[in-house]
Amino acid sequence: MDPVSNIVLSAVWYDTNFPLPDADRRTQPHDILDTVAILRAMSRSLHGLVALLHATSGQQLPLHEILKYLCYAQCDLSVMLQPHLLQDGSSPNPFVAAATAAEHPQASSVAAFFASLAPTKLDKLRSLMTSATANNTALSCESLTQIRTILKEETAATRPLSQRRNLSKTALGILASKRQAYDRQQSLIRGKIQQLLREYARGHPSEPKYKLDFICGTALADHPRYGKFYHVNFMAATKSASGNTLFFAQFMAYHDYPKTSICCPLPQAYDTGRCYYGRESARKLAYPDHSVDYFSSTDFTDGGLDNTEDTLDTDFLYFDSERDVELAKVLQRMAKQDEARQRSARFDEWRMAPLC
């Protein structure tokens, strides 16, 4: 399908067939605060598409030729991939190369799912996804239930053996603090947006009243005069319309100065500047057209795509103690560093204590 639908369906497939164990279940966040996590999903999706074209063509094509073809085809590879559906396992599965290049956590299982997918089921999935896209709405509960059913019955995924690693008390404390920090930031940003939407409604009485649906990206930016600001993209809905509207908001992170806040809907379809990225920098948010020159100069990810390979705070929100072995190692290393700092602090305190 289109890249966004591929990413969404892959996430639903993974959650359906490899759910978090009971020990790691919590109220899952539905707001996207870390835009680098989205950039990582986009980057890995592109790597998967490139690998898919390499595998189906049977030759190593130059990257610029692949990108030109993807642009020409608008990333629609459905005709090219039809011969690789409903495979019996006797021929190479190009989806293995794609899932591996995209660093999918269950590459072999998701590749087997793609290869076994019946065209009729694929058409049904495409219909369910495009209906929401065409109407600019979120997937309905009914559509999501149907999608989950199809993804479950078409998958012969076996749960891998547990590789559970028992985390130390310090590591568990770090994990909890990461999640609490997210909850605090989410509460702060949602509260401010709700306040700005009320102010927007008072200033635009002829328009319907908007209600915050979900946040789809945040960034901290430095203003040359006032200090740090939050820049936020979010979706808002009205009672009178079935679709969502993309908004941009700006507000101060720590203080409030008059006339520094911004809250405005963005035109549909938004096509200014969002898709620019490179190895050294990456745009993260959508901005009002009249302000894009100023905002774009302050909204780049240092290191660009290189930064997407780091451990992100978002990763801790979805930590799976049975499968996330590498993240468990990261937590243990952080715990050891934290314990070493505490020992050093206690030693310095003892050394500086007056002798009696």
N, C-alpha and C positions, 0 to 999 in steps of 0.2 A: 504494500500500500504506500501512501505518502509517508515521508519520514516521521511526522508527528504521530500519525496513527500507529506506525510500527513501534514507536517508543511507548505509547500508551498501552497497546496490546501486550507488548513484552512485559511491562510492569504488572498488568493484570494477570497474565499467564504465570509469572513467577509467584505472585502473591497467592494465586489459586492453588498451585501445585507444590509450592515450597513455603507454606505459611510459617510465621515466626512461632517457635515453641512457646508453650504456655508461660514459661519462666520469663520470657522477654516481652510479653504482650503488655502494652500500655495504650493510653489514648493517643492514637497516632496523629501527628500534626498534618493538617491539610493546607497550611500556608507555606509558601516557598519563600524563605528568607535568604537563602544562600544561592545567589545566581550563578556562582561558579559550579555548583552541582548540575545546574541545567546546561551550562556550557560543556561540562564533561559528557553529559548524555548526548548532546549534539555532536561533539567531536567523535565519540565512539560510534555513534550511528553512521557518521560519514566513513569512518575506517571500515565498518562492516560492509557498506555499499561498495566501496572500492575493492575490498577483498572478494565480494560476490561477483563483480565484473571480471576480476582476474580469473576466478575459478570457472566461470561459465564460458569465458572466451578461450581458455586453454593457453593463454600467453600473457606475458608480463607487459602490459600496455603502459606507456608513459602516463604519469599522474595527470598531467594537464589535458591529455586526450580523454581520460576517464571523467574528469570534472566537466569538460566541454560536453561530453555525451550526457552526463547526469543533468546538466542544465537544459540541454536540448530536449531530453525526455521528461523533464520536470520530475526526475527521480522515480518515474513509473517504469518498473522493470517487470511488470506482470506478464507481458507476452514472452519475454526472454526466459522467464522462470517456469512457465507452464510445463515444459517437458520434465522438470525436476520435481513436480508434485506427484503424490501417490507412488513414491518409489518403493521397490521391493527390497532394497538394500544391495542389489547386485552391481550398481554403478556408483561412482563417487558422489557424495552428497556435498554440493557447493555451500550449503548453509553451515557446514562445520567450519569452513574457512572464515565465513562471515562472522559467525558467533564468536569464534576465537579471536579474530582481529578486533571485535567490538568489546572484548574482555567480559563477555557475559558470564555470570557466576555459575551457570549450569549450561555450558556451551553445547555439550553433546546431546543433552535432553531437549533443549530448545531447537537444535538443528533437526533432530528426529521428528519433533512436532511439526516443523515447517514442511519437511519432506513428505509427511504422511497426511497432510491437510487436504481433504477432498475439495475440488473446485466449488461445489455447491455450498460447503461450509464457508469457504473463503468469500464467496459472493454475499453470504448472509452477514458475515463479520463486517465486510466493507459497507453494506447497506446500513448496519447499525451505527457504524462510526460516522459515515458521511451525513447521515440525517442530523446528527448533533452539530457537525461542522457547518452544514448548510444553513442551519437556523441560529448559529452562534450561541448555542446553549451547552450546558454541561450534559454529560450522559445521564439519562434518566435511570432510576433504580431498576425499572423493568428492562431497559436495554442492557444495563450492566449485568443483571442476572442472566439474561440470555447469552451474553458474551462469555461469562464465567462458565456456563453449562457447556458451551461449545468447546472452550479451551480445555476444560476438564476431561470431557469424553474423548477428545481427539489426542490426548496425551497419555502415553504409557510411561510416565515418569516414575522412577523409583527413588524414594528418599535415601540419600546417601547415609552411610554409617556415621553415627555421631562422633564428632571430633571435639566434644566439649572440653574446654579448658577452664578449670576453676580459677577465677580471678581472686587476687588478694583483696583484703579489705580496703587498702588504699586505692587499688584499681577500680573497685566497685564505687568508691567515693568519687573518683574522677568522672566515671561514667554518669553517675547521678548528677554531678555538678554541671556537666555539659548539657544534660537534658533540662535541668532547672534554668540554666542560662537562656536556652531557647524559649522556654515557657515565659520567662520574664520579658524577653524582647518581643515575643509575639503579643503578649498582653499590652505592652506599651504602645506598639505600632497600631494594633487594632483599635485601641481606645482613642488614639489621636486621629485615625482615619474616620472613625465614627463621629467625632467632634467636627472634623472638617466637612463631612457630608451634611451635617446639620446646618453648618454655616453656609454651605453651597446652596442648600434648599432655601434658606432665608434670602439669599442674594439672587436667586433665580426662581421666583414664585410661579412663573408660567410653566416651568418644567416639572415633570413628575419627580417625586422624592425617590432618591436612590438609597439602597441598603447594601452594605458591604457583603460580598459573597466570599471571595478568597483573595489572598495576597499572592501575586505571582512574581515578585522580585523586589529586593531592597538593596540599597547601597548607601554607604556613608560618604558624603562629599564635603570638601573644605570650601567654605565661602571666604573670599579674601578679606571681608570686613567683619562678618558675624560669627565665624567659626564653623563647627560641624553641623551638617544638615543630613536628615534622612531623605533620600529620594526613593519613592515607592511606586511600583505599578500594581494595580489591583483591579479586580473585576467587581462591578456593582450591578445590581438588578433592581427593577421597579415592579410594582404590582401589575401595572398595565401592559408590560411587555414580556415576551417569553425569553428573549435573548439577554445576554450580559453586555455591559459596556466597559471598555477598557479605560481606566483612569490613570492619571499621574498625580502624585502628591509630593509636596516638599514641606518639611517642617523641621524645626530645630531639634537637635538631639538632646540638649541639656537645658536650654533656656527658651524664652519666647520674646521676640521683638516684634513690634507692630509691622504689619504688611510684609512679613518675610515668608509666610505660609502660602502655598499654592495648592489648589485642588481643582482639577478640570478634566473633563472627558477628552479622549483622543479620537481623532476621526477614524472612521472605518472605510476601507481597510488601511491600517497603518503601514506605511511603507518608507519611513524616513530613518535610515541609519541603523536599524536594529541588527542587520546581518553582517556588519563589518567586523571581521576579526582576523588576527594573524598570530604568528608565533610570539611576538613581543607585546601584543596588546589585544584586548577583547572588549567590545561594547557589551553592556549587560542589560540596559533598560531602554524603554521607549519614552520619548520626551515630546513635549509640545513643540510643534514646528517652529514657532516664533522664537523659541529659546534654545533650539538644538545646538547652535554654534557654541554657546556658553557651556551648556551642560555636557556636550560631547567631549569638551576638553578636560573635564574633571571625572569622566566615567570610563576608565579603562582598567582592566585587570593587569596589574604588574606581572610580567612574565607570560601573559597570554595563556595559550593552551598548555604550556609547560606546567602551569599551576594546577591544572585539572587532575594531575596525577598524584597530588599530595593528599594526605588524609584530611577530610573536611569535617567540620562540626556536624554536618548533616548525617555523616556516616554513623555517628554515635547514637542518633535518634532511632535508627533501624538496626542496631546491633543484634546479631543472631549468635547466641553463645554456642550453638551446636555446629555452625558452619563458618562463621567469620573468624577463622583461625588467625589470619594475618592481623586483623584489627585487634584481636585479643592480645597478640604479641605487642602491638603498639601501646595498648593500655598498660600492659605489664612494664614496658620500658618507661612509660610516663610515671608509673607508680614508683619505680626504683629511683628515678631522678628526683621525684618529690620527696621520697624518704631520705635521700642523700642530702637534699637541701635542709630538711628538718633537723637531721643530725648535725649538720654544719652550724645551723642557727643555735641549736642547744649548746654546742661546744663553745661558740663565740660568747653566748650568754654566761656560761660557766667561767670562761677565761676572764671575762670582764667584771665578774662579781667581786666585790671587795672582800679581802681576807679578814676573818674575824680572829 
